[in-house]
């Protein structure tokens, strides 16, 4: 099983932030607010003609706890623990960034 972050494709005429809010409601049943972009990256899967652009945002999930509405399994993990999960190739750069950022001295 491969792990991935919640989210999904941006529909035509939809802003990335709006797509994430929609996807989080569909996948986790939360009404999130976007608190800013964290980073963006792209990844070229060999079987795809174009690279996949990934935009990672900071979000506030609100008071309602996330529920699993779309996945085989969900987990809430500290950033330093993320490298122990087998993430999709496109997410691995972000996983490394998050884990490194948490372990850097302030």
C-alpha positions, 0 to 999 in steps of 0.5 A, a space after each residue: 500500500 502506498 501512502 499519499 496526502 489528501 487532495 486531488 485534481 483541480 477542476 477547470 476554472 477552480 483555484 488550487 485552494 478551492 480544490 483542496 477545500 473541496 477535496 478535504 470535505 469529500 475525503 475527510 469530511 472537514 471544512 478546512 481553510 487554507 492558511 497559505 502555500 507551503 511549497 510546490 514541486 513537480 514529478 514526472 511519472 514515466 507512464 504520463 506524458 506531462 509532469 504532475 504539479 503538486 502544491 502543498 498548503 498549510 490548512 486549518 481543519 477546524 473543530 471537526 475531527 477528520 473521518 475516513 471517507 475515501 481511503 483504505 486507511 488514514 493516519 495522523 503522524 508527526 512530520 519526523 515520522 513520515 519518512 517511515 511510510 511508503 509514499 507515492 513517488 511524487 510526494 517523497 520530496 515533500 515528505 523529506 522537506 517536512 521531516 527535515 524542517 521539523 528536525 532543524 534547530 530553531 
